[in-house]
């Protein structure tokens, strides 16, 4: 249940001059969260068509107090057409995770009519979910790359090579498939069932800091045109995440002993047990620039046209498995192109409207996971927490196009027909050492070409 014990909003007083009203919002809240999932005996034992799964049951509660102040400082004075400051703060007291206070500060400044400057600094807090903490986990047959594999492993990394030798494995050791044959590619499914998704009762909350600075330029002499440029940097510590089998092994063989929760067969040397679940990783950071341009053209006899460009340049995207561990840098590598952009053209006339969108993804580098995928053999991958290496598979940029046409019906409804990925382009596939399977540049998107029709009714 969620209970609001107190809530109040409104203005406290008028600021001197004509700046506006000093406003506020405040409240007190109480939340209780509980849940369970109890598989039947056959499911728990793995006797169904699914893998064996454990039970999940847990609960927590929290009390919270929040306050927000909206402070207009200046208005219509030289070098300050507008200057305002917002402060928001929330105190949370969890029965399982302790208490925390998180605040956000925002500044909005218009030195002249055409230019807006904005900046924010905020701290965040996320408590583990019920599944994070109490999840029963399930059996899994993971894809993985053995760090001690002579062909695809990390033997070029002295730390990993020393651990492999210490386990009695020869420099010629090979990971094998279900038939006992040495694997021919990275990320091959293991022969033994592992345990995944196990809840971690020792999980701690994750904390974040967000910093942004940007400006919006809307020239009065070109009606309908505006630009915005924003810098952002987001840092998360104690990151709560479910790690893959390969990630567990990579961290262990780079000296992070807290991840060494596996065992090998005494005769074959193959990995036969491994437990992976939720963990507090050291940190996750990203930094970049976002540029947006909008232009609504004057209306013509042919209709109203508008253009929009939304682009992002990724300066850094890096992850640290534990305090003191090496940083894994992903910007420009393995599913993380530095440049992404969307360009759209929209048209409207009467009851009809249409759109065309171009989605662009810049190039990036992947691992050389077999002899046929190493088009940049002299490139040396930086030591990104898994030892780096010589050779890379350079993937080029790619773009996708979408179109749609909408008719607005007189009864407050609309009909839209369109096509996604009209040229049926297939995205480049990367074999990432941090994922338990291959994936495209944006796994959340559906890249298959398809036609669609949609009806919307507004009441």
N, C-alpha and C positions, 0 to 999 in steps of 0.2 A: 504493500500500500504506500501511497504518496500523500502526505498531508501538508497543507500550507497552514502554518499556525498563525502567521501574521504577514500582511502585505500592505504596503502604502506607497503611493506615487503622487507626484505633484510638484508645484513650485513653492520654494521657500520665500523668496523675495526677488524684487527687481534689482538688477545690477545698476550702479550709477550710470547716468546717461541713457542711451538707447540701445545698450548692448543686448538686452534680453533678460530672461528670467533664469535665476539660479534654481535648477530643478534637481530632483532626487528620486530614487526608487530604493526601497528597502524591504526586507522580508525575512521570515524564519520558516524553515522547512524541516520535515522529518520524513525519511524514506526507510522502508524495509524491503529487502530483496531476498527471495528464496526460490529454490527450484530443485527438481530431481529428475533423474532418468534411470529407471531400473529395467535393464534388459531381462527377458525371460531366461530360464536356465539353458535352453538350447542355444540361444544367441550368445550368452555369456561363455559357454563352453566352445563356441565355434563350430557347432554342428549344423548350422544353417548355410545358405549360400553366401552369407556375409562373413566377415572375419570376426573373431572373438572380441567382445567388448565388455568393459567393466562398468559398474554402476557409478552414477554421479548424484551427489546430494549435498546441499550446503545452503548457507544463508549469511547475511550480514545486514547491519543497519547503520544509518548515519543521521546526524543532526547538522543543519547548515544555517548560517546567517550570511546575508549578502547586503551590500550597500553600493549604490552607484550615484555619482554626482556629475551633473552636466553644467559646466561653468563657461558662459560666454564672457570673454575678457574684453575684447575691443570690436568696434564696428564702425565702418565708414570714417576712418581717420587715415592720415597719410601712412602709406606702407602697411596698412592693415584694414582692408575692406572687411575682413572677418578674421577673428582669432578666438578660438574656443578650445577648451580643455575638458576631457572626460576622464573620470577615475572610477573604476569598478573593482570591488574586492569581495571575496567570498571566503568564509571560514567554514571548514568541514571537519567534523569529528566522527571518525569511523570506529566501530567497536572492535574491528580486526586490524586496522592499519594505522591507527593513531590519528592525530589531527594535523591540519595544514591550512595555511592561509595563502591564497593566490590572488594577485592583483593585475590589472591591466590599465595602462596609461595611454591615452590617445590625444594627439594634437592636430588641429586643423587650422591652417593659416592661408589667407588669400592676400598676398601683398598688393596685388592689383586685380582688376576685375577678371582678366583672362587666365590667371595662373592660380592654381590651388596646390599647396604643399601639405602633405600629410605624413604622420609618423606614429608608430605604435610600439609599445614594449609591454609584453605580458608574460606572466608565468602560469603554467598549467599543471594539472594533476589528474592522473587517471588511476583509479583503484583497479586491481585485478577483478575480472569477471568471475562468476561462479564456476564456469568451465575451466578458466585459468587455474583456479585454486583447488577445486574439488573434482575435476574431470577424472573419470575412471579409465580413460584411455582405451586403445584398441590394438589388436594385432595388425601388423602391416608388413608388406614385402617391399622394402624401399629400393629405389634406384640409388646407387652410390658409386663413388670412385674411391678405391682403396689407395690411400696415400703411399703405400709401399709397392704399388704396381710398377714394374720396371718400365712400362711404356707410357702410361697415363698418370702415374703418381707424382710424388713430390721429391724424388730422390735427389734432384738438383739442389734442394734445400738442405743444408747441413744438419739443421735441427731435426727435420723429419727423417733424414737418412740415418742419423744416429739412433733414433728411437726404433726404426725398423730393424737395424742390426741388433739392437739390444733385445728385441723380441725373437732373435734367432732366425730371421728371414734373410735369405740370400739376395744379393743385388739383382739377380735374375728372376725373383719371385713374380708370379703373375696372378692377378685376380681371375677366377674362372666363373663360367656361367653354370646353368643347371646341368649341363651335360659334361661338366668338368673341363671344358675347352677354354683356353685363355680368351678374355674378352677382346672384341675388335673395336670398341668405342668407349668413350667415357660414359658415366652415369648408366651402368648396367644393373638390372634388377638383381638383388642379392638372393642367395639360395636359402637363407634361413629367416624365419619370422622374427621381426623386431617388435618392440613395444613403443607405441607413439601416442602423443596426446595425453600423457599422464599428468594430472593436476599436481601442482607444487604448492604445498601448504606454507612453504617458506617464502613465497613470492612477496615482493615489496611493491608498492606503487611506483609508477613512473612519473617523472617530472619533466617539464618542458619550459623552454624560453623561446619567445617569438619576437623578432625585431624586424620592423619594416620602415622604410623611408621611400617616399615617392612623390610624384607631382603629376598634375593634370593640367594640360594646356588646351584652352578652348578659345581660339582667336575670334574676336568679334567680327573681323572683316571677312571671315569665311563661315557663314551660317551652316550649322549642322556638322562641323568638323571638330573633333577633339582627339588628343593624344594623351596617353598616360604611360609613365615609366616608373616601375617600382623595384626596389631592391629588397630582398628578404633573406633572412637567416633564421633557421629553426633548429634548435638543439633539444634532444630528448635524452635523458639519462635514466638508467635502470629500465631500459626498454623491455617491455613484456612481449615475448614472441615465442612461437612454436618453431624450433629449429629443425633442420633436415638432418638426415643421417650423415650426408657428406659434410655438412657444416660442422657437426660434432667431431668427426674424424679430422677435418682440416685444422680445427682449433687445437685439438689434442696434439697433433703432430707438429704444431708450431709452438708448443711449449705451454699451452693453457691447460694445466692438468685437471682443472675442475670439469673438463669435458671428456675425460678419459673413462667413460662408462661403457665399455665394450669388452668382448673376449674373443680369442681366436681358437680355432681347432688345433689341438696339440700336434696333430699329424700333418694336416694339409696347410695350416697357417691361415686358412680363410676365416673371415669374421663371421661368427655364428650367433652372437648375442649383441644387442645394442639397445639401449633405452634412450629415447628422446622425448622430451615433452616441452613444457613451458619453462622459460628461464628469463632472468633479468640480465639482458646483455648490457655491456658497459655503456654504450652511447650510440646515438644515431644523429647525424647532422646533415643538413642540406643548405645550400646557398645558391642564389641565382638572381636573374633579372627577368621581369615580365613586362613586355611592351604591348600595348593595345592601341589600335587606331580605328576610329569610327568616322564614317562620312555619309551623311544623309543628303543626297543630291537634291537640288531644286526639283519640284514636280514638273514633269513633262506631259505632253499629250499622250505619250505612250505609257505613262504610269510613274510611280514613285520607286526610285532605285536607292539602295543603301549598300555600303561596303563595310566589312569589318575584318580586321587582322588581329589575331590574338596569338602572341608568340612568347616563348620562354627559352632563356639560355641558362643551362645548368652549369654553374661554376664548380660545385662540389656536391657529391652525395656519398658519404662515407659512414662506415659502421665499425664499432669496436666491440669485440666479444666480451671483454672484461677489462677492468682497470689495469693499465700497464700493458695490455695486449696491443699488437700492431693494428693500425687502422686499415680497413678494407675500403679502397676508393673505387666507386662504381661509375663515376661520371665519365662518359666516353667509352665505357666497357659494358658488356653483358647486360643487354636490355635497357641501358640507360644512355641514349643518345643525348648529346649536349643541347641540340636544337630541336624543338618541337613547335609547330605552328599550325594554325587553322585560318584559312582565308575564305570568307563567304560573300556572296552576292545575293541580295534579296530584291524582289520586284513585287509590287502590289498595284492593282488597278481594279477598283470596284470590289466585286465579290471574289476576285481571283488573286492569288499570290503564289510566288514560286521562289525557290532557293537553289543555289548551287554552292557546295562546300568542298574545299580542298584541304585534306589533312596531310601534313608533312612531318616526316620523322627523319632526322639526320642520321649519318652513318655512325658506326661504332666498331669496336674490336671485340672479337670473341676468342676463345681458346682454339688452338689447333688440336681438335679432338680425334683426328685421324690424318693419315698422310695425304688425303685428297682435299683437305680443308685448311691448308696452310699457305694462303696467297701472300703473306707478308712474313716470310721465314726469318728475316733478319731483325724483326722488331723485338725488343726486349720488354716484356711486361714488368712494370714496377712490382716491388714486393708488397702486394696488397694483403698481407696477412696470411697468404698461403704459399709464399715462397717465390712468386713470380716465375719467370722462365723465358726462354727464347722462342720466338715464333708467335704469330697471331693470325687469326682469320678475319680479315677486314670486310665488314659488311657495308654496302653503299646505302645512300639515302633512298627513301621510298615515299610515295604519296598515294592517297586514295581519294576518289571523288564520289560525292553523293548528290542526288537531285531529288526534288519533291515539288508537287503542285497541289495547292489547296483551294477548295471552293467553299466559301462561307454561305451556308444555307440561310434563308430568311427566317427559319424557326429556331435560331440560336444554336444551330448545329454546324458542323464542318466536316468535310470529307477530304482526306489527304491521300495521294498516291505518290509513290516514289521508289527509288532504288538506292541501295547502299553498295559502295565499291563497284561502280558500274563497269569498270574494266577488269574486274575479278583478279586483282593483283594479290599475290600471296606474300605475306610478310616474311622477312628473314627470321630464321629460327636460331636461337642460341642455346648452347649447352653450358649452363652456368654451374660452377662448382658450389654455389650456395643454395641451389634449388634441387629438389629431388626429382625433377623431370625437365625436359626441354620445354621452352616456351617462346612465344613471340614477343615483339618489342613492347606490347601492352597486353598482358594476358586477360585483362578485364574486358577487352573489346572483341566483338565478333567480326572477323575479317571476310567471311564468306559473302560472295555477292548474293543479294536477294532482293526481290520486289516486295512491296508491302502496300497495304491499303488500311487506312485508319479512319474511324468515325468518332467524333467527339460531340457530346451534347452538353450544353451549359443550361443550368436551371436557375 
